[in-house]
């Protein structure tokens, strides 16, 4: 009798869900749309989606050979999207938020920077304006700007023609420097004299080729990017940003659906349905178990459709353990269903419960790393999120998809999700009321 009643409740719920075609389509279409959008932002299929350059405006008030070379180098940098404007326009663009950074090369910047190459003081000021809401972009531009300025200035300083002028100017200033001992002045004068002599030889005898003599200082290393073994495992495809986004968005909307499952129980209780069912030879545990089972099946079906879409359209691969991947989805579906029961057990009216439940779900999803990866969070927040079941669900999905880890990597996430599901189910059973207050 108990098993028949349980199956009857499950079949009834599934028929109602499938019969509501509009809700059924939205349950699947919305997470797919959101996941597709976020997946494109976070790297696309290869994890290397080309992003647009940081918008930067530059105003050249110097008009020297060095300033022109700096601007040329910045314009050729693929990380930037450079526009040359006047001083006032650059300041206004940053103030209005049209660009992240504006650079102003002041008058005589090139000559003073070259002279400052051999001096500890009197460094020229390079004006960098940035939007306070875009500090990350400003930091990146600052590093790129430093590289190009040093390269342009050093190229000019160590060129045979202009370099001699700056070296000889520095030689005349040695005796005027305060704080230099006689021995330090002698050593520095000897160094600069040798540099001056070498530049003269290069200019006269062409002792070095032009590229090596005037190339300027540059970064003394090159970065060799190498992904983990996962890239070679799948013919170089590597990280697929859609794997993370589909895990996060499908989880979010399954948990959102759990709110509706809980509210439907509250509505049925308001209408007196549960009071009538109480007279039937069916226990409270059977009724709740039936609703939990049907909700779990619906959640698992939603997850399956979302993942299937990601695999067909965006080539998401289960690089890890298939049993582990299935176990993680099943555990999430059971947790969502139990959470719906918990919402129904604690809620008094659908109207009051909906707002609180939505807020709680959004917090769970946000801190779980569904919207943005958890590694972006501050260190203290990352530690806190380890107490949240959604964080473990995301770690499990990442491990089974693009990380390509084995079944052992999903044991802890599955156990924690099922543990939270059991806690919600027990509390729901104890707190559930047959009749509305």
Secondary structure, 3 states (H helix, E strand, C coil): CHHHHHHHHHHHHHHHHHHCHHHHHHHHHHHHHHHHHHHHHCCCCCCCCCCCCEEEEEEECCCCHHHHHHHHHHHHCCCEEEEECCHHHHHHHHHCCCCCEEEEECCCHHHHHHHHHHCCCCCCCEEEEECCCCHHHHHHHHHHHHHHHHHHHHHHHCCHHHHHHHHHHHHHHHHHCCCCCHHHHHHHHHHHHHHHHHHHHHHHHCCCCHHHHHCCCCCCCCCCCCCCHHHHHCCCCCCCHHHHHHHHHHHHHHHHHHHHHHHHHHHHHHCCHHHHHHCCCCCHHHHHHHHHHHHHHHHHHHHHHHHHHHHHHCCCCCCCCHHHHHHHHHHHHHHHHHHHHHHHHHCCCHHHHHHHHHHHHHHHHHHCCCCCCHHHCCHHHHHHHCCCHHHHHHHHHHHHCCCCCCCHHHHHHHHHHHHHHHHHHHHHHHHCCCCCC
